[in-house]
Each structure stands twice: as C-alpha cells, then as structure tokens.
Amino acid sequence: MAPTAAFFDLDKTIIAKSSTLAFSKPFQAGGLISRRAVLRSAYAQFVYLVGGADHDQMEKMRQFMSQLCTGWDVATVREIVADTLHNVVEPLVYDEAVSLIEEHQLAGRDVIIVSASGAEVVEPIAAMLGADRVIATRMEIVDGRYSGNIEYYAYAEEKARAIREIADQAGYDLEGSYAYSDSVTDVPMLEAVGHAYAVNPDKELRKAAAAHEWPILVFTKPVALRARVPLPARPTLAALAVGGVVAVGGVIWANARKRRLGA
C-alpha cells in the first residue's frame, strides 16, 4: 500500500498565535526591531487572532513582515530562534495537536508542517514536534541579510500545489492522507486530501467545513511541551534552522523559481 501523510497548518492550528509574531520580544532583545515595532507586532497579532486569517488579513500580514525583516541578519535571526524557541513556543502549543501528531506517527504516517510563516521559525518548531517535512515561506537573502522580498510564499493554492508535489515525490496516497487547518485560505490544502479537518475554524472555514462535511476540532489546552516532547539541544536547533528539515521546502522553492523563469 502507498504511504500516507498528515499535513498540519501551524499558526492557530498547532500553536495558538502567529509563530513569527510570537518572536517579537526576542527579536527586540536581539537588537533587530524597536519597541515601536514590538507594539505594532502585538497589534497585528491581536487583529490576526480576532479577525481571522482571510485573504486581506494575510496580505497585510505578509506586507508587514516583509517590511519588518528587511535588512535583518539571517544568522542572528536563526540564533535568536534557537535560543528562545522553548520559552516562546511552549505556552502556545495545543496539547490536542501534539496528541494528534503522535497518533499519526504511531500509525506510520509522515507528519508535514505547511505554513505561510518563514522557514527560519517554522523549521525549528517542526523539528521540536518531530515533523518529517516542512513547507514554509522563504525570504530572499542577499549578502547574509533579508532583502524584504519573498522568494517562495507557501500560501492558499500554493500549499495545495506543494502538497501534491511532495506526494508525487514521496509516493503518498493523498486520498488516504489527512490535513488540518483553521483558516478559509487553506481550503485548497484541505481539498487536496481524503481526510480534512477544520481546527478552531474561522467563520468562513466553518461554512466551508459544513459544505464539505469536514469534521470540526476544537483545540484549547496549552501543553507543557517539555514533559511531552524532549527539546533538542540548542546547537541541534541551530543546525536544523540552517538545513535539517528544509530539504523539501528547498526543492519546492527551486521548482517554483524555475517555473517563474520559464525553465
């Protein structure tokens, strides 16, 4: 039988906030952003949580993060994420999501995190959770710094396309695979598999779930992740931020770039 996989959105599905904005204070402590930028990030986080992640909100979030990280030193970002990951992420991870990931792993399925957040943040979180692969947004890097441009945006229909590409590469049976998300922008991703679930869905996804007869899950409990999932040592996290689970995302980004260039 062909292998199957479980595809998880990250923000508001596995963790309770935007994974990138959650690192605002550590980024300030590391000298990357000002106090004013931290306050703007807090406001953006509030709007994101209250208003849901529709297309307009996601576009505003993309523009905000692109402008915010322009000029940041990439090595510094990776170091800050590795140093602060446990303290930042542990209170945000849903216990129900961790249990669900464990169930899929015990069933022999690969676990794949699919997120519009940046790879530098998503990959260490995915490693901490024991995920097998990652699909995440990639910012353009010029001379070791972020230029402010996005090279690969893992969002909406692109998530579904990336899932199908991974399935072709790994031989996954998508009809027997699973997907989980909170946002209506991920309807294409949910439609790509045979077993889709709406997790803490926004208003529009709740409507789509009813139309598709997708089950709705409610995650509410934060987990003491230290007791559930042993955290890798900090050097390991730093290495993963550079290269560990990035291979699939890198292949997808390279293929997307070839398409843009007409190769």
BALUMVEX-404928 format. One record per residue (C-alpha): residue in three letters; x, y negated, z negated. Coordinates in steps of 0.1 Angstrom, whole numbers, plus 5000, padded with zeros to 4 digits. Example, Ala and Ser with C-alpha at 12.3 -4.5 7.8 and 13.67 -1.06 7.14 Angstrom:
<pts>
+------+------+------+------+
! type !    u !    v !    w !
+------+------+------+------+
!  Ala ! 5123 ! 5045 ! 4922 !
!  Ser ! 5137 ! 5011 ! 4929 !
+------+------+------+------+
</pts>
This chain:
<pts>
+------+------+------+------+
! type !    u !    v !    w !
+------+------+------+------+
!  Met ! 5000 ! 5000 ! 5000 !
!  Ala ! 5011 ! 4965 ! 5007 !
!  Pro ! 5023 ! 4944 ! 4977 !
!  Thr ! 5001 ! 4917 ! 4963 !
!  Ala ! 5008 ! 4884 ! 4946 !
!  Ala ! 4993 ! 4858 ! 4922 !
!  Phe ! 4996 ! 4822 ! 4932 !
!  Phe ! 4993 ! 4796 ! 4905 !
!  Asp ! 4989 ! 4758 ! 4908 !
!  Leu ! 5010 ! 4742 ! 4880 !
!  Asp ! 4995 ! 4709 ! 4868 !
!  Lys ! 4963 ! 4713 ! 4848 !
!  Thr ! 4962 ! 4750 ! 4856 !
!  Ile ! 4992 ! 4764 ! 4837 !
!  Ile ! 5001 ! 4732 ! 4819 !
!  Ala ! 4977 ! 4705 ! 4806 !
!  Lys ! 4993 ! 4675 ! 4823 !
!  Ser ! 5012 ! 4663 ! 4853 !
!  Ser ! 5045 ! 4682 ! 4850 !
!  Thr ! 5065 ! 4653 ! 4865 !
!  Leu ! 5049 ! 4625 ! 4844 !
!  Ala ! 5054 ! 4646 ! 4813 !
!  Phe ! 5092 ! 4639 ! 4815 !
!  Ser ! 5088 ! 4601 ! 4815 !
!  Lys ! 5101 ! 4596 ! 4780 !
!  Pro ! 5132 ! 4619 ! 4785 !
!  Phe ! 5139 ! 4601 ! 4818 !
!  Gln ! 5138 ! 4568 ! 4799 !
!  Ala ! 5161 ! 4581 ! 4772 !
!  Gly ! 5184 ! 4592 ! 4800 !
!  Gly ! 5185 ! 4557 ! 4814 !
!  Leu ! 5165 ! 4565 ! 4846 !
!  Ile ! 5135 ! 4544 ! 4840 !
!  Ser ! 5124 ! 4514 ! 4819 !
!  Arg ! 5099 ! 4512 ! 4791 !
!  Arg ! 5076 ! 4494 ! 4815 !
!  Ala ! 5078 ! 4524 ! 4839 !
!  Val ! 5071 ! 4548 ! 4810 !
!  Leu ! 5039 ! 4528 ! 4802 !
!  Arg ! 5029 ! 4530 ! 4839 !
!  Ser ! 5036 ! 4567 ! 4839 !
!  Ala ! 5014 ! 4571 ! 4808 !
!  Tyr ! 4986 ! 4552 ! 4825 !
!  Ala ! 4990 ! 4573 ! 4857 !
!  Gln ! 4988 ! 4604 ! 4835 !
!  Phe ! 4956 ! 4592 ! 4819 !
!  Val ! 4940 ! 4584 ! 4853 !
!  Tyr ! 4951 ! 4618 ! 4866 !
!  Leu ! 4936 ! 4636 ! 4836 !
!  Val ! 4903 ! 4617 ! 4835 !
!  Gly ! 4897 ! 4611 ! 4872 !
!  Gly ! 4908 ! 4645 ! 4886 !
!  Ala ! 4932 ! 4651 ! 4915 !
!  Asp ! 4912 ! 4642 ! 4946 !
!  His ! 4930 ! 4632 ! 4978 !
!  Asp ! 4930 ! 4595 ! 4969 !
!  Gln ! 4944 ! 4601 ! 4934 !
!  Met ! 4971 ! 4625 ! 4948 !
!  Glu ! 4982 ! 4599 ! 4974 !
!  Lys ! 4985 ! 4573 ! 4947 !
!  Met ! 5005 ! 4597 ! 4925 !
!  Arg ! 5028 ! 4605 ! 4955 !
!  Gln ! 5035 ! 4569 ! 4962 !
!  Phe ! 5041 ! 4561 ! 4925 !
!  Met ! 5065 ! 4590 ! 4920 !
!  Ser ! 5084 ! 4582 ! 4953 !
!  Gln ! 5089 ! 4546 ! 4943 !
!  Leu ! 5098 ! 4555 ! 4907 !
!  Cys ! 5125 ! 4580 ! 4915 !
!  Thr ! 5142 ! 4560 ! 4943 !
!  Gly ! 5179 ! 4558 ! 4935 !
!  Trp ! 5179 ! 4584 ! 4907 !
!  Asp ! 5210 ! 4605 ! 4904 !
!  Val ! 5199 ! 4641 ! 4912 !
!  Ala ! 5224 ! 4657 ! 4888 !
!  Thr ! 5212 ! 4635 ! 4860 !
!  Val ! 5176 ! 4645 ! 4866 !
!  Arg ! 5184 ! 4682 ! 4866 !
!  Glu ! 5205 ! 4678 ! 4834 !
!  Ile ! 5176 ! 4659 ! 4816 !
!  Val ! 5151 ! 4685 ! 4826 !
!  Ala ! 5173 ! 4714 ! 4814 !
!  Asp ! 5180 ! 4696 ! 4781 !
!  Thr ! 5144 ! 4687 ! 4773 !
!  Leu ! 5123 ! 4713 ! 4790 !
!  His ! 5113 ! 4733 ! 4759 !
!  Asn ! 5103 ! 4702 ! 4738 !
!  Val ! 5084 ! 4687 ! 4767 !
!  Val ! 5066 ! 4717 ! 4781 !
!  Glu ! 5059 ! 4739 ! 4751 !
!  Pro ! 5029 ! 4719 ! 4738 !
!  Leu ! 5014 ! 4717 ! 4773 !
!  Val ! 5013 ! 4753 ! 4784 !
!  Tyr ! 4980 ! 4771 ! 4782 !
!  Asp ! 4981 ! 4804 ! 4763 !
!  Glu ! 4954 ! 4818 ! 4786 !
!  Ala ! 4976 ! 4811 ! 4816 !
!  Val ! 5006 ! 4828 ! 4800 !
!  Ser ! 4985 ! 4859 ! 4793 !
!  Leu ! 4971 ! 4859 ! 4828 !
!  Ile ! 5007 ! 4857 ! 4843 !
!  Glu ! 5017 ! 4886 ! 4821 !
!  Glu ! 4987 ! 4906 ! 4833 !
!  His ! 4996 ! 4901 ! 4869 !
!  Gln ! 5033 ! 4910 ! 4862 !
!  Leu ! 5022 ! 4942 ! 4844 !
!  Ala ! 5000 ! 4951 ! 4874 !
!  Gly ! 5031 ! 4948 ! 4896 !
!  Arg ! 5022 ! 4916 ! 4914 !
!  Asp ! 5047 ! 4888 ! 4921 !
!  Val ! 5039 ! 4855 ! 4904 !
!  Ile ! 5043 ! 4824 ! 4926 !
!  Ile ! 5040 ! 4788 ! 4914 !
!  Val ! 5027 ! 4765 ! 4940 !
!  Ser ! 5029 ! 4728 ! 4931 !
!  Ala ! 5029 ! 4693 ! 4946 !
!  Ser ! 5053 ! 4683 ! 4918 !
!  Gly ! 5090 ! 4680 ! 4925 !
!  Ala ! 5112 ! 4712 ! 4927 !
!  Glu ! 5136 ! 4699 ! 4901 !
!  Val ! 5108 ! 4700 ! 4875 !
!  Val ! 5088 ! 4730 ! 4888 !
!  Glu ! 5116 ! 4755 ! 4892 !
!  Pro ! 5129 ! 4755 ! 4856 !
!  Ile ! 5093 ! 4757 ! 4843 !
!  Ala ! 5086 ! 4786 ! 4867 !
!  Ala ! 5118 ! 4803 ! 4855 !
!  Met ! 5107 ! 4799 ! 4819 !
!  Leu ! 5074 ! 4815 ! 4827 !
!  Gly ! 5091 ! 4844 ! 4846 !
!  Ala ! 5077 ! 4835 ! 4880 !
!  Asp ! 5092 ! 4852 ! 4910 !
!  Arg ! 5090 ! 4824 ! 4936 !
!  Val ! 5083 ! 4787 ! 4938 !
!  Ile ! 5067 ! 4764 ! 4964 !
!  Ala ! 5072 ! 4728 ! 4954 !
!  Thr ! 5077 ! 4693 ! 4969 !
!  Arg ! 5112 ! 4683 ! 4978 !
!  Met ! 5125 ! 4648 ! 4978 !
!  Glu ! 5152 ! 4636 ! 5003 !
!  Ile ! 5186 ! 4634 ! 4988 !
!  Val ! 5213 ! 4610 ! 5002 !
!  Asp ! 5248 ! 4610 ! 4986 !
!  Gly ! 5235 ! 4627 ! 4955 !
!  Arg ! 5206 ! 4603 ! 4949 !
!  Tyr ! 5169 ! 4604 ! 4958 !
!  Ser ! 5161 ! 4581 ! 4987 !
!  Gly ! 5124 ! 4578 ! 4979 !
!  Asn ! 5114 ! 4597 ! 5010 !
!  Ile ! 5097 ! 4631 ! 5008 !
!  Glu ! 5112 ! 4659 ! 5029 !
!  Tyr ! 5086 ! 4686 ! 5021 !
!  Tyr ! 5052 ! 4679 ! 5005 !
!  Ala ! 5035 ! 4710 ! 4990 !
!  Tyr ! 5000 ! 4697 ! 4991 !
!  Ala ! 4965 ! 4706 ! 5002 !
!  Glu ! 4966 ! 4726 ! 5035 !
!  Glu ! 5004 ! 4728 ! 5033 !
!  Lys ! 5001 ! 4750 ! 5002 !
!  Ala ! 4979 ! 4775 ! 5022 !
!  Arg ! 5002 ! 4775 ! 5051 !
!  Ala ! 5032 ! 4781 ! 5028 !
!  Ile ! 5014 ! 4810 ! 5011 !
!  Arg ! 5007 ! 4826 ! 5045 !
!  Glu ! 5043 ! 4822 ! 5055 !
!  Ile ! 5055 ! 4838 ! 5023 !
!  Ala ! 5030 ! 4866 ! 5028 !
!  Asp ! 5044 ! 4872 ! 5062 !
!  Gln ! 5080 ! 4873 ! 5049 !
!  Ala ! 5073 ! 4894 ! 5018 !
!  Gly ! 5045 ! 4916 ! 5033 !
!  Tyr ! 5019 ! 4905 ! 5008 !
!  Asp ! 4983 ! 4916 ! 5013 !
!  Leu ! 4966 ! 4883 ! 5008 !
!  Glu ! 4931 ! 4899 ! 5007 !
!  Gly ! 4943 ! 4917 ! 4976 !
!  Ser ! 4961 ! 4887 ! 4962 !
!  Tyr ! 4950 ! 4861 ! 4936 !
!  Ala ! 4951 ! 4823 ! 4934 !
!  Tyr ! 4943 ! 4798 ! 4906 !
!  Ser ! 4938 ! 4760 ! 4907 !
!  Asp ! 4920 ! 4732 ! 4890 !
!  Ser ! 4917 ! 4708 ! 4920 !
!  Val ! 4895 ! 4704 ! 4950 !
!  Thr ! 4926 ! 4696 ! 4970 !
!  Asp ! 4936 ! 4732 ! 4966 !
!  Val ! 4905 ! 4747 ! 4982 !
!  Pro ! 4926 ! 4758 ! 5013 !
!  Met ! 4950 ! 4776 ! 4989 !
!  Leu ! 4921 ! 4794 ! 4972 !
!  Glu ! 4906 ! 4803 ! 5005 !
!  Ala ! 4938 ! 4820 ! 5016 !
!  Val ! 4934 ! 4849 ! 4992 !
!  Gly ! 4908 ! 4875 ! 4984 !
!  His ! 4905 ! 4867 ! 4947 !
!  Ala ! 4903 ! 4830 ! 4940 !
!  Tyr ! 4896 ! 4814 ! 4906 !
!  Ala ! 4888 ! 4778 ! 4896 !
!  Val ! 4906 ! 4769 ! 4864 !
!  Asn ! 4893 ! 4739 ! 4844 !
!  Pro ! 4879 ! 4727 ! 4877 !
!  Asp ! 4873 ! 4691 ! 4886 !
!  Lys ! 4837 ! 4681 ! 4897 !
!  Glu ! 4843 ! 4688 ! 4934 !
!  Leu ! 4861 ! 4721 ! 4929 !
!  Arg ! 4833 ! 4732 ! 4906 !
!  Lys ! 4809 ! 4726 ! 4936 !
!  Ala ! 4832 ! 4745 ! 4960 !
!  Ala ! 4835 ! 4774 ! 4935 !
!  Ala ! 4798 ! 4777 ! 4933 !
!  Ala ! 4795 ! 4777 ! 4971 !
!  His ! 4823 ! 4803 ! 4975 !
!  Glu ! 4811 ! 4823 ! 4944 !
!  Trp ! 4846 ! 4819 ! 4928 !
!  Pro ! 4847 ! 4826 ! 4891 !
!  Ile ! 4855 ! 4797 ! 4868 !
!  Leu ! 4880 ! 4800 ! 4840 !
!  Val ! 4884 ! 4776 ! 4811 !
!  Phe ! 4918 ! 4772 ! 4795 !
!  Thr ! 4921 ! 4753 ! 4763 !
!  Lys ! 4947 ! 4768 ! 4739 !
!  Pro ! 4983 ! 4754 ! 4739 !
!  Val ! 5008 ! 4782 ! 4732 !
!  Ala ! 5039 ! 4783 ! 4711 !
!  Leu ! 5059 ! 4794 ! 4741 !
!  Arg ! 5090 ! 4802 ! 4720 !
!  Ala ! 5071 ! 4831 ! 4705 !
!  Arg ! 5056 ! 4843 ! 4738 !
!  Val ! 5083 ! 4837 ! 4764 !
!  Pro ! 5120 ! 4837 ! 4754 !
!  Leu ! 5135 ! 4805 ! 4769 !
!  Pro ! 5167 ! 4810 ! 4790 !
!  Ala ! 5198 ! 4793 ! 4777 !
!  Arg ! 5203 ! 4757 ! 4788 !
!  Pro ! 5231 ! 4765 ! 4813 !
!  Thr ! 5209 ! 4791 ! 4829 !
!  Leu ! 5181 ! 4765 ! 4833 !
!  Ala ! 5205 ! 4740 ! 4848 !
!  Ala ! 5217 ! 4767 ! 4873 !
!  Leu ! 5181 ! 4775 ! 4882 !
!  Ala ! 5173 ! 4738 ! 4887 !
!  Val ! 5201 ! 4739 ! 4913 !
!  Gly ! 5194 ! 4772 ! 4930 !
!  Gly ! 5177 ! 4800 ! 4912 !
!  Val ! 5141 ! 4803 ! 4924 !
!  Val ! 5144 ! 4777 ! 4951 !
!  Ala ! 5151 ! 4801 ! 4980 !
!  Val ! 5115 ! 4804 ! 4992 !
!  Gly ! 5108 ! 4767 ! 4989 !
!  Gly ! 5140 ! 4760 ! 5008 !
!  Val ! 5130 ! 4784 ! 5036 !
!  Ile ! 5096 ! 4768 ! 5039 !
!  Trp ! 5111 ! 4733 ! 5038 !
!  Ala ! 5136 ! 4742 ! 5065 !
!  Asn ! 5108 ! 4757 ! 5087 !
!  Ala ! 5087 ! 4727 ! 5082 !
!  Arg ! 5116 ! 4704 ! 5092 !
!  Lys ! 5121 ! 4725 ! 5124 !
!  Arg ! 5085 ! 4720 ! 5133 !
!  Arg ! 5088 ! 4683 ! 5128 !
!  Leu ! 5119 ! 4682 ! 5150 !
!  Gly ! 5102 ! 4703 ! 5177 !
!  Ala ! 5126 ! 4732 ! 5172 !
+------+------+------+------+
</pts>
